[in-house]
Amino acid sequence: MTSKDPAVLATVSPKFTVDTLKEILVRGTEQNDVVVDSWSVEPACAKGDNYLSVVHRVTIKGKVNGKDITYRAIVKALPTNKIRNVIFRSKDFFNNETAFYSK
């Protein structure tokens, strides 16, 4: 079910916002004229499958150059359990993976 509620995005991370969705559309479509109309966020795997990250399936409905689009993306986030993050050094591994896929 799609939503326009920013609280749905906050389930991924407090930093995951409508602007983040716009950036995903711009990068994914290589177009700058993007509008985000609604979105949905679902688990991409069962709880506990990943101990270093939480994986979400995000569907963005919007417009690119005035045309309707449905864009799907996989989004990884750090687990919310701070103790687990420290024990597994989640942030270190997360940053390494981000650097690997960004460069």
PyMOL commands that set and color helices and strands:
alter all, ss='L'
color gray80, all
select helices_A, chain A and resi 6-10+18-29+82-87+90-102
alter helices_A, ss='H'
color red, helices_A
select strands_A, chain A and resi 34-43+54-64+67-77
alter strands_A, ss='S'
color yellow, strands_A
deselect
rebuild
show_as cartoon
